[in-house]
């Protein structure tokens, strides 16, 4: 089986970024989930800058 991890950065009105990862096991899903809070703004900046520049 697989696990799906849904991640969001929420603005007051609507989500600014939504990601979905399908991973092979619960351990990987938990690792991603736990790191998201600390890494979300950094990842948003990288994605935004990569797509806009």
C-alpha positions as CSV (number, residue, x, y, z in Angstrom):
1,X,0.0,0.0,0.0
2,X,0.9,3.6,-0.1
3,X,0.3,6.7,2.0
4,X,-0.8,10.1,0.7
5,X,0.4,13.3,2.5
6,X,-1.5,16.5,1.8
7,X,0.3,19.7,2.7
8,X,-1.0,23.3,2.5
9,X,0.1,26.9,3.2
10,X,-3.1,28.8,4.0
11,X,-3.7,32.5,3.5
12,X,-6.7,34.2,5.1
13,X,-9.0,33.6,2.1
14,X,-7.6,30.6,0.2
15,X,-4.6,28.3,0.1
16,X,-1.4,29.8,-1.3
17,X,0.2,26.4,-2.0
18,X,-1.1,22.8,-1.9
19,X,1.1,19.7,-2.3
20,X,0.3,16.0,-2.4
21,X,2.9,13.3,-2.0
22,X,2.2,9.6,-2.5
23,X,4.8,7.7,-0.6
24,X,5.5,4.0,0.0
25,X,5.2,3.8,3.8
26,X,3.9,5.5,6.9
27,X,7.4,6.4,8.2
28,X,8.1,8.5,5.1
29,X,4.7,10.1,5.3
30,X,5.3,11.0,9.0
31,X,8.7,12.4,8.2
32,X,7.3,14.7,5.5
33,X,4.5,15.8,7.7
34,X,6.7,16.6,10.7
35,X,9.2,18.6,8.6
36,X,6.5,20.6,6.8
37,X,5.9,23.2,9.5
38,X,9.6,24.2,9.7
39,X,10.2,24.0,5.9
40,X,7.0,25.3,4.4
41,X,8.0,28.9,3.9
42,X,11.4,28.0,2.5
43,X,9.9,25.5,0.0
44,X,7.2,28.1,-1.0
45,X,10.0,30.6,-1.8
46,X,12.0,28.1,-3.8
47,X,8.9,27.0,-5.9
48,X,7.7,30.5,-6.4
49,X,11.1,31.9,-7.4
50,X,11.7,28.9,-9.7
51,X,8.4,29.4,-11.5
52,X,8.3,33.2,-11.7
53,X,11.9,34.0,-12.6
